[in-house]
């Protein structure tokens, strides 16, 4: 299992739209679902800071994720640009792999 973890600071008034774009039925999930190695996305909000969200994108492996990113670079870039106006800040926290069973 591989997880890509991102943090977002959402612009005031954009929370609902952000949740629709990044949530479990959103635009990003629709893009990722075209690959059989994609396992799902979780969207969580910081309980102490309302404007901070995390996305956790689950894949079968890091290699599968990297191959998807390479083969879908144009679509990814387009969607990233389209959703850029929803956030003040975006930060890749890291790439994680399952440590043990």
N, C-alpha and C positions, 0 to 999 in steps of 0.2 A: 504494500500500500504506500502511496505517495500523496502528500498534501501540500498544496500551494497556499500559503497564508498571507493575506493582504489586510492592511488597515486603511480605513478611509475616514476623513473628517468631512461630514456632509454639510453643505451650505444650509443656512437657516431657511426653513420653508421648503426644502427639497427632500425631506425624509420619506414621504410617501412615494414619490417618483423613484427615488433611489432604491427603496425596498422592492418596487416593481421591476426595476431593471436588473438588480443584483440578486433578487430572491430566488426561491426554488422553482419558479415558473418564468423567470425573467429572460431578458435578451441574452445574457451571458450563458445561462444554462441551455438555452435553445441552440446556441452555437456549439457548446461543448458536447451536447447529446448526439451530435453527428458522428462521434467516435465511440466505438464499443468499449474502449478502455476507460472511459469516463464513468465514475461511480456516483457522482452527486456533489451538490454544493450546500453548505450551511451558511446562513447569514445570521450573525448575532450582533446585538447592540450592547455597548458598555453600560452597565447598570449605574455607574457613577457619572458618566459623561454622555448625555443623550446624543450628541452629534457624532460620536465615535462608533464605527461599525467594523466588524471583521468578516471577511469571507474565507471559507475553508473549502477549497476545491479538491475533491478526492479522485484519484486516478489509480489504475492498477499498478503503475510503476512510473518512475521518473523518466525513463526512456520513452514511454508511451506519451507522456505529457510533452516532452521536448519534441517528439516527432509531430504531434498535433500542432504545437506552436509553430513549427517550421512550415508545415504544409498549409496552415491557415493564417499565415502572417498578415495577409492583406485584410481578411475579414476581421481579425483581432484588432488591427490598427484602426479600421473604420469604426468599429464598435467602441473602442477606447476613446476615440475622438468625439463620438456622438454623446458619450456619457460623461465627458470631462467637465461639463458645466454644472454637474450636480455636486461636485466636491471642492473643498478648499485645499485638500491635501490627500495624497495617496502614497502609501509606503509598503513596499514588499517587506514583510517581516522575515520570511524565509521559506525554504523548501524543506519538508520533513518526510522522513521515512519511518515505517513501523520499526520500533526497536526490539520488540519481543512479542511472542504470542501469549 
